[in-house]
């Protein structure tokens, strides 16, 4: 099977929250990449594909959480896959720093960051 992902997924267990239609769903990031993430929920969550939401990431060692605009790519009752669609410069920097802290493959992430930056310039 052909792998569609351009960026590797980094396993993690980070507290998060997905907001859709002003309803907050507490969850946990299961994995994350430069383009998106997979979130798990202890309670069932039903958000249709292609819906836009806000993902808020709560890091234990930081006082201020950060949020990104996301779009639902796939969803089942307890897991939702998202892609990142909107964020400001500070949020993108915090996301990069998070990925650098979590990755077991820093060289691979460095190559992906170069590719990602090149794509953003176009």
N, C-alpha and C positions, 0 to 999 in steps of 0.2 A: 504494500500500500504506500502511496506517495505521501510524504509528510508535508503539510501545507505551512507549518510554522516556520517563521524566519528567525525567531529568537528562542533560545532554550528556556525552559521553565525551571524555576528555582523553587524547590520545596521549602515550605515555611509553615509556621503556625502563629500568625499575627492576628490580633484582635482587629475586627473591622465592622463596618456597618454599611448597609446598602439602603439608600433612601429612594423611594419611588412613590410619586403622588403624595408627598408629604408624610409618608409612613416609613419609619425607621425599622430595619430588620437587622438585629445584631447577628454577626457571623464571625467566621474565621477564614483568613486567607489560607488556602491549602498549597497554592503555588502562584508564582508571579513571574512575569517577563517584562520586557520593554513595551510590549504591545497590549498586554492584558493580564488577567488573573482568573483563578478558579476559587470560588468562595463556597464554604459549607455552612449550613444552618442547622441548629438542633431542632427547630420547629419548621414545619413546611412553609415554603414561600412560593407563591405563584406570580411570576412576572413574565409576560409574553416576550418572545424573541423580538428584537429590533427596538425595544423600549429603551429610552434613555433614563439613566439614574445617576446618582451621585454615590461614589464609593469614598468612605472616610476610613483612613488607616490610623489606628491608635498604636503607637510604639511605646513600649514600657519605659524606655529611657528618655523619652521626650515629653515635655509638658503639653505641646500643642499638636493635635492630630492634623493630618493633611487630607485634602479631598480632591478627587479627580472626577471629571465627567466621563461616564462610561455608557456603553451600549450592550444590551444582553445579546449574546451570540447563541447560547443554548441554555436550557433550563430543565431541571427535573425537580422533584419535590424538595430535596434537601441540598442541591448543589446548583450553582449558576456560574456559567462561564461568561466573562465579559471582555470587551476590548476597550482600551482607553481612547477617548475621543476629544477631550478638552482638558486643558490645565494651563496654569500660568508658569512663568519661568521658574519661580521659586519652588513650585510643586514638582516640576520636572526634575529639578536639581535634588530635591529630597527623595524622589523616587530612585534616581540614579544612585544616590548614597545608600539607600536601603538595599538595592540590588547588589552593590559592591560589598556591603556587609554580609549579605546572606549567601552569595554564590560560592559554591565549592570549586568553580572553574573561572578564576579571575581573568585568565588570558582569553578565554572564549568570550566573556562579557566585554572585554576591551575591544575585541574585533567587532562585536555586535554594536557597541556604542559608536564606533567609527562608521559603520554601515548606516546606522540609524541617523547620525548627524548628517551624513552625505545625502540621505533621502530627504531630510528636512530642508536642506538648502535648495533642493530642486523645485 
